[in-house]
Amino acid sequence: MEPKKAVILLSGGLDSAVTFAFAKEHGYACYALTADYGQRHKIEIERAKEIAGVLGACAHKIVQVDLQAFGGSALTGAIPVPDARTTIGDDSEVPGTYVPARNTVLLSLGLAWAEVLHADAIFIGANYVDYSGYPDCRPEYLEAFQALAKLATKAGTGGQWELKIEAPLLKMSKSRIVKLGKELDLDLSLTSSCYNPDSQGTPCGKCEACVLRRKGFAEAGEDDPTVK
Amino acid sequence: MEPKKAVILLSGGLDSAVTFAFAKEHGYACYALTADYGQRHKIEIERAKEIAGVLGACAHKIVQVDLQAFGGSALTGAIPVPDARTTIGDDSEVPGTYVPARNTVLLSLGLAWAEVLHADAIFIGANYVDYSGYPDCRPEYLEAFQALAKLATKAGTGGQWELKIEAPLLKMSKSRIVKLGKELDLDLSLTSSCYNPDSQGTPCGKCEACVLRRKGFAEAGEDDPTVK
């Protein structure tokens, strides 16, 4: 029997790399998709290439899509990257690092490839616990996208193709994600989480992604190999 | 009172140009968005620029997004452009010119810009009558995208923003679209519909888009200014 196929949305960060390792562990043939969307933290893309190689992606596509054209986010250079909020996970506020419609664009690109591949699933490293301020990381959002995928595609409308949107980390704490990465033997030194690294890829230690990552490693009782 | 704002998905074809003119007529301040998605028919993009100029777009963004990376369609070069099908509008078959998930990708990009602009609507030239083989031109698909948009966005989740997906041509025949374009004083010579034009932009006359367009002009009793 042919293995199940999955498109993995791979940013090069901790969450997407652990998601990839998880999909692989569950027997999927993995096709990695990285978007070059004008992010400040280009080092992510280099890390994504290394991760795709180490985890044995069947293919790795890096697709240009210029979200910078629209502005509106600290991650595409429109406004400065803020330091971590004091109240992490505060539902009432969407962080400045939110990129308008990013997950919708990424999932759409994943959908295009998934349809061509006749893939069984798209895996996304969305996480609801630490990033509850991002609307497009919520379970109801992901369910709506899955419903859309069925209507949107040639294969889905024929009834012979069912695509799942899988977000295995959705309800995990960052420390649980770190532990899962270790359990799956993933080399976490390859992952880059910082929103504002220097030209060598050294994390700033101050942005929200750095603070969450460090807290996660600390609570998991692990050293973060990217922190010198 | 500030005018309503709309993002217009503008390909440079007949349908999207008429849609733009329609939105303008209905009082929207129009922001034109064209995707350079690796289509064979690049002339469309040049025409989109002219149309955006003539119709007075508040801004026109041409966003690179490499759908060619995924293959799977005649329109991105993976397979030859087929001649028109003998049974136009046959529901049972999706044409080879279908681009996987194209409308989902285009609407996602529109959503990103719409969120930054706080636009009231995204206008898309989707048409259900002549292109019933494209799953992402169906009314239920567009409704699903509108539901997704609300869940996907920072503004939508706050409840203070309601984005409409408007497809005014959805149920119009091609001849009705030609007539509407004339009623709106749109210069139809600026529009390009052919899937496989030559380097001068001259339509091939044989592909499905050409055949539908010619039939539409003929039924409307109009001469097509792009046909010499």
Chai-1 contact restraints between the chains, C-beta under 6 A:
chainA,res_idxA,chainB,res_idxB,connection_type,confidence,min_distance_angstrom,max_distance_angstrom,comment,restraint_id
A,K61,B,A69,contact,1.0,0.0,6.0,A-B,restraint_1
A,V63,B,D66,contact,1.0,0.0,6.0,A-B,restraint_2
A,V63,B,A69,contact,1.0,0.0,6.0,A-B,restraint_3
A,Q64,B,Q64,contact,1.0,0.0,6.0,A-B,restraint_4
A,Q64,B,D66,contact,1.0,0.0,6.0,A-B,restraint_5
A,V65,B,V65,contact,1.0,0.0,6.0,A-B,restraint_6
A,D66,B,V63,contact,1.0,0.0,6.0,A-B,restraint_7
A,D66,B,Q64,contact,1.0,0.0,6.0,A-B,restraint_8
A,A69,B,K61,contact,1.0,0.0,6.0,A-B,restraint_9
A,A69,B,V63,contact,1.0,0.0,6.0,A-B,restraint_10
A,F70,B,A112,contact,1.0,0.0,6.0,A-B,restraint_11
A,F70,B,W113,contact,1.0,0.0,6.0,A-B,restraint_12
A,F70,B,V116,contact,1.0,0.0,6.0,A-B,restraint_13
A,G71,B,V116,contact,1.0,0.0,6.0,A-B,restraint_14
A,G72,B,V116,contact,1.0,0.0,6.0,A-B,restraint_15
A,V94,B,K154,contact,1.0,0.0,6.0,A-B,restraint_16
A,Y98,B,K154,contact,1.0,0.0,6.0,A-B,restraint_17
A,P100,B,A112,contact,1.0,0.0,6.0,A-B,restraint_18
A,P100,B,E115,contact,1.0,0.0,6.0,A-B,restraint_19
A,P100,B,V116,contact,1.0,0.0,6.0,A-B,restraint_20
A,A101,B,S108,contact,1.0,0.0,6.0,A-B,restraint_21
A,A101,B,L111,contact,1.0,0.0,6.0,A-B,restraint_22
A,A101,B,A112,contact,1.0,0.0,6.0,A-B,restraint_23
A,A101,B,E115,contact,1.0,0.0,6.0,A-B,restraint_24
A,A101,B,A152,contact,1.0,0.0,6.0,A-B,restraint_25
A,T104,B,S108,contact,1.0,0.0,6.0,A-B,restraint_26
A,T104,B,L111,contact,1.0,0.0,6.0,A-B,restraint_27
A,T104,B,A152,contact,1.0,0.0,6.0,A-B,restraint_28
A,V105,B,S108,contact,1.0,0.0,6.0,A-B,restraint_29
A,S108,B,A101,contact,1.0,0.0,6.0,A-B,restraint_30
A,S108,B,T104,contact,1.0,0.0,6.0,A-B,restraint_31
A,S108,B,V105,contact,1.0,0.0,6.0,A-B,restraint_32
A,S108,B,S108,contact,1.0,0.0,6.0,A-B,restraint_33
A,L111,B,A101,contact,1.0,0.0,6.0,A-B,restraint_34
A,L111,B,T104,contact,1.0,0.0,6.0,A-B,restraint_35
A,A112,B,L67,contact,1.0,0.0,6.0,A-B,restraint_36
A,A112,B,F70,contact,1.0,0.0,6.0,A-B,restraint_37
A,A112,B,P100,contact,1.0,0.0,6.0,A-B,restraint_38
A,A112,B,A101,contact,1.0,0.0,6.0,A-B,restraint_39
A,W113,B,F70,contact,1.0,0.0,6.0,A-B,restraint_40
A,E115,B,P100,contact,1.0,0.0,6.0,A-B,restraint_41
A,E115,B,A101,contact,1.0,0.0,6.0,A-B,restraint_42
A,V116,B,F70,contact,1.0,0.0,6.0,A-B,restraint_43
A,V116,B,G71,contact,1.0,0.0,6.0,A-B,restraint_44
A,V116,B,G72,contact,1.0,0.0,6.0,A-B,restraint_45
A,V116,B,P100,contact,1.0,0.0,6.0,A-B,restraint_46
A,P135,B,T153,contact,1.0,0.0,6.0,A-B,restraint_47
A,P135,B,K154,contact,1.0,0.0,6.0,A-B,restraint_48
A,P135,B,T157,contact,1.0,0.0,6.0,A-B,restraint_49
A,D136,B,A152,contact,1.0,0.0,6.0,A-B,restraint_50
A,E140,B,L151,contact,1.0,0.0,6.0,A-B,restraint_51
A,Y141,B,L151,contact,1.0,0.0,6.0,A-B,restraint_52
A,Y141,B,A152,contact,1.0,0.0,6.0,A-B,restraint_53
A,A144,B,A147,contact,1.0,0.0,6.0,A-B,restraint_54
A,A144,B,L148,contact,1.0,0.0,6.0,A-B,restraint_55
A,A144,B,L151,contact,1.0,0.0,6.0,A-B,restraint_56
A,A147,B,A144,contact,1.0,0.0,6.0,A-B,restraint_57
A,L148,B,A144,contact,1.0,0.0,6.0,A-B,restraint_58
A,L148,B,L148,contact,1.0,0.0,6.0,A-B,restraint_59
A,L151,B,E140,contact,1.0,0.0,6.0,A-B,restraint_60
A,L151,B,Y141,contact,1.0,0.0,6.0,A-B,restraint_61
A,L151,B,A144,contact,1.0,0.0,6.0,A-B,restraint_62
A,A152,B,A101,contact,1.0,0.0,6.0,A-B,restraint_63
A,A152,B,T104,contact,1.0,0.0,6.0,A-B,restraint_64
A,A152,B,D136,contact,1.0,0.0,6.0,A-B,restraint_65
A,A152,B,Y141,contact,1.0,0.0,6.0,A-B,restraint_66
A,T153,B,P135,contact,1.0,0.0,6.0,A-B,restraint_67
A,K154,B,V94,contact,1.0,0.0,6.0,A-B,restraint_68
A,K154,B,Y98,contact,1.0,0.0,6.0,A-B,restraint_69
A,K154,B,P135,contact,1.0,0.0,6.0,A-B,restraint_70
A,T157,B,P135,contact,1.0,0.0,6.0,A-B,restraint_71
